[in-house]
Amino acid sequence: MAVDDCYLRSNPSDNVLRELKKAHQFETNRRKALTVAEQNLLLSYLSKTPKYQHWYPIFAVMLGTGLRVGEATGLRWCDVDLEEGTISVNHTLVNYDHRENNGGRKGCYFNCHSPKTKAGVRTVPMMDFVKEAFEKERAYQEEAEIRCTVTVDGYTDFIFVNRFGECQHQGTLNKAIRRIIRDCNDEVLAKNPNSTVLLPRFSCHTLRHTFTTRMCEAGVNIKVIQDALGHSDISTTLNIYADVTKELRKSEFENLDRQFAQWKDPEE
């Protein structure tokens, strides 16, 4: 806030924890993305299961854009241009415990914050299935007569709201994911007890990491990946998110092996 209000030129605490972890050589668990098969199972199950169809749009959008959960839940209809196929990311919806009295109220409330860095403000291209997800969400809300009923720090008309028209909470989304994993796997195993493709335990942030992994697998330029994810430091993109799958590494080395094998004499 001091930086935003021009009391400080920069935040002296930026990256302090990262440098501390590096100095003490702390180990961090590497995030694991969903495989292509797991990703397809998730989307297929959500789209075909009436009980969970209302969750398809938000999870499809997160999976197809790499938005942070607060960026996704904070999206407004004016931030989405379906004709141009773009999403404007310019704020984040956050929820935290107000310890002090807040206008006569205490407890957890939503706030809208501007992105921490300039890189956070960005325009994300929209793939076709993401566009369809937004259209499905609009159709669902019109049919169910659901509309946004809240205003947070001057922001309103949020896209992803619950049945009461209130903003979606990250905890609610992760609880929904746990129920989806349980019911989806039960259904798969009931059809085929020997199935090798089941949904692993994952969270909302896993969808962002999965999107990043799919971009890496597709050979997308690292700078494009950085811009799409809103990273101010490219080392974040390289060190944390460039975690390609074993299948990709194997195929890359198979291609490399074929290239090295070209020098051999065909008659040998």
C-alpha positions, -999 to 999 in steps of 0.1 A, spaced: 0 0 0 29 23 7 42 18 -28 7 23 -43 4 55 -23 38 67 -35 53 67 1 79 42 -11 95 38 -45 97 0 -41 88 -27 -17 119 -36 4 104 -70 13 100 -82 -23 116 -116 -28 130 -117 7 115 -151 15 128 -165 -18 163 -153 -10 161 -167 25 150 -201 12 178 -201 -14 204 -191 14 192 -220 36 188 -244 7 152 -252 16 137 -279 -6 103 -272 -22 80 -299 -36 77 -295 -73 42 -290 -86 28 -318 -107 5 -310 -136 -24 -332 -148 -14 -354 -177 -33 -350 -210 -53 -381 -201 -62 -368 -167 -71 -334 -181 -94 -349 -207 -110 -371 -181 -117 -341 -159 -133 -320 -186 -153 -349 -200 -166 -358 -166 -176 -322 -158 -193 -317 -191 -213 -350 -190 -223 -352 -154 -254 -332 -146 -245 -329 -109 -213 -311 -117 -220 -294 -150 -223 -260 -133 -186 -263 -123 -174 -269 -158 -171 -233 -170 -149 -220 -142 -125 -250 -142 -124 -250 -180 -115 -213 -180 -87 -218 -154 -74 -248 -172 -74 -230 -206 -60 -197 -195 -36 -203 -166 -53 -176 -145 -46 -176 -108 -77 -185 -88 -82 -149 -76 -79 -136 -112 -105 -161 -124 -130 -155 -97 -125 -117 -101 -133 -117 -138 -162 -94 -148 -182 -97 -180 -166 -64 -192 -132 -80 -189 -141 -107 -215 -143 -99 -252 -159 -129 -268 -158 -114 -303 -121 -106 -302 -113 -137 -281 -94 -120 -253 -95 -117 -215 -83 -86 -198 -66 -93 -164 -65 -62 -144 -73 -71 -108 -75 -99 -83 -103 -110 -60 -89 -118 -25 -105 -130 7 -88 -127 41 -97 -123 77 -103 -87 88 -91 -88 124 -102 -53 132 -137 -39 129 -146 -32 93 -175 -9 91 -191 -25 121 -184 -61 108 -158 -86 116 -148 -118 98 -137 -127 63 -147 -104 34 -137 -100 -2 -115 -73 -16 -102 -64 -50 -65 -57 -54 -45 -45 -84 -18 -70 -96 14 -70 -76 35 -61 -106 29 -45 -140 34 -79 -156 2 -90 -138 -19 -66 -159 -22 -85 -192 -44 -96 -220 -48 -134 -224 -59 -150 -257 -90 -171 -255 -91 -206 -270 -123 -219 -285 -132 -242 -256 -126 -213 -232 -150 -191 -252 -176 -219 -251 -171 -222 -213 -180 -185 -209 -210 -189 -231 -221 -220 -211 -218 -200 -179 -239 -172 -193 -266 -196 -205 -266 -214 -171 -271 -182 -152 -299 -170 -175 -317 -203 -171 -313 -204 -134 -320 -167 -130 -287 -161 -113 -271 -127 -114 -243 -110 -95 -256 -93 -64 -224 -79 -49 -201 -50 -53 -165 -53 -40 -144 -21 -39 -164 -7 -68 -161 -39 -89 -193 -57 -97 -209 -79 -125 -186 -108 -116 -188 -137 -140 -184 -166 -116 -208 -163 -88 -227 -189 -66 -264 -195 -66 -269 -165 -43 -251 -142 -68 -221 -138 -45 -184 -142 -54 -169 -177 -55 -145 -185 -27 -112 -204 -33 -120 -228 -5 -154 -236 -20 -137 -244 -54 -112 -267 -38 -139 -285 -18 -158 -290 -51 -126 -304 -67 -123 -330 -39 -159 -341 -44 -154 -343 -82 -122 -364 -78 -140 -388 -55 -172 -393 -77 -153 -393 -110 -129 -420 -98 -157 -441 -84 -175 -439 -117 -144 -449 -137 -136 -478 -114 -172 -491 -115 -169 -493 -153 -134 -507 -153 -117 -518 -121 -83 -520 -139 -84 -484 -153 -50 -468 -154 -64 -432 -157 -78 -417 -126 -79 -382 -112 -51 -375 -87 -54 -352 -58 -51 -316 -71 -61 -280 -63 -71 -249 -82 -35 -240 -87 -28 -273 -103 -49 -262 -132 -26 -232 -137 4 -254 -137 -13 -278 -161 -19 -250 -186 18 -240 -183 28 -276 -189 6 -279 -220 23 -248 -234 57 -262 -228 48 -294 -245 35 -275 -275 68 -257 -278 54 -222 -270 81 -196 -267 91 -191 -230 86 -154 -233 50 -159 -245 45 -183 -215 59 -156 -191 35 -130 -205 5 -153 -205 11 -162 -168 19 -126 -157 53 -133 -143 75 -102 -138 107 -124 -135 113 -149 -162 133 -171 -138 100 -178 -121 87 -192 -153 119 -212 -160 125 -225 -124 89 -233 -113 67 -238 -143 90 -253 -169 84 -288 -154 79 -308 -186 65 -344 -183 85 -376 -185 67 -384 -217 79 -351 -233 115 -357 -222 114 -392 -236 100 -381 -270 125 -353 -272 155 -376 -266 140 -401 -291 140 -373 -317 176 -364 -307 187 -400 -310 173 -402 -345 193 -370 -354 225 -384 -340 219 -417 -358 219 -400 -392 257 -400 -395 257 -438 -396 265 -456 -429 232 -470 -443 251 -501 -455 263 -510 -419 
